[in-house]
């Protein structure tokens, strides 16, 4: 139902439009002047404003200037008497969609309202997409040679058509975002954007603004109204990565949003509503976070409707050959190379490595190997994975943890303890690297 706000100082005219537009199927609110109209617009979402220009107190032009400060402001149709046509034309310069001179036919007004509504919806959609590129990753990148990943791919095709929340679990670099993207591609929402937010990359003060948007002046650097990603993703899919890093205070607001689809921008009073499907992912043990009081149990159960656990790469070595072929094809074009494949001994080495950084680390290894390779075939000497790591695993029966610790230490030494460069080379984020450093007692080494 199209929601209309009528702002006019003539009470008989307000009553007439309220009655007739309601009869035509519109939802109508009325206000006697610009100040009252702005007060209503601050707490309610309107699609169309029918605005008189000449009013006591705050006139129509002033009200329109204030409303247009919001990029999601409704379409404004100016209503004016014959004597103020020039003023109405001036109002068009400030963003009015159209104007009608009194008296006019009701059917004419209804037609203009309908056109203005279609125009405003298209404009809002275009502005939202300007803030985030539409994702176009293809599901053909989903490599599923292993039994585990084939089962996951089969499950994805079953659950994708529903709108149920999906909860992805797995170590960093296992491909959780790719799984989320594949769910989106096979869903009925694939014609609308899938928007991702990594909850670990924003401070506690900024993540709410990133998620729900903010009003102009909501905080020191809020120089203009900004859409949150929930608005950008309207009718599409919202991917919340590293959900375990979300601040506890924001979790309550997210829970309410998941239940109702309603939210408020930071610094705003207006209740907004969107329709999105949520996919959440984490590499953390949320049950442990719940025990520590760092994650809401009710939010966990609200997210955990459809659970997909992605195994680490070391548990699905059958996928490695296919992934290597995929990455060779990807970087052949980017690097202007003509590499045909990988030698058997080099592939065997990759198959026996523990991959602490999972698929992301494998991609980094292949990219580096292709840069240094001077033939048409990747060889063992092109790979940055140490031969001793996987040889030790087979011959000396080292544990996976020992192999992982050894490799992390080697990479740290290679980059003189620089955690940013080391985490990038390992294919893991800095927080995951930090946790592994603490786990393996390497923190002191990094401080040196």
Buried (B, 14 or more C-beta within 10 A) or exposed (E): EBBBBBBBBEEEBBEBBBEBBEEBEBBBBBBBBBBBBBEBBEEBEBBBBBBBBBBEEBBBBBBBEBBEEBBBBBBBBBBBBEEBEEBBEBBEEBEBBBBBBEEEEEEEBBEBBEBBBEEBEEBBBEBBEEBBEEBEBEBEEBBBBBEBBBEBBEBBEEBBEBEEBBBBBBBBBBBBBBBBBBBBBBBEBBEBBBBBBBBBBBEEEBBBBBBBBBBBEBEEEBEEBBBBBBBBBBEBBBBBBBBBBBBEEBBEBBBEBBEEBEBBBBBBEBEBEBEBBBBBBBBBEBEEBBEEEBBBEEBBEBBBBBEBEBBBBBBBBBBBBBBBBBBBEBBBEEEEBEBEBBBEEBBBBBEBBBBBBBBBBBBBBBBBBBEEBEEEEBBBEBBBBBBBBBEBBEEEEBEBEBBBBBBBBBBBEEBEBBBEBBBBBBBBBEBBBBBBBEEBEBEEBBEE
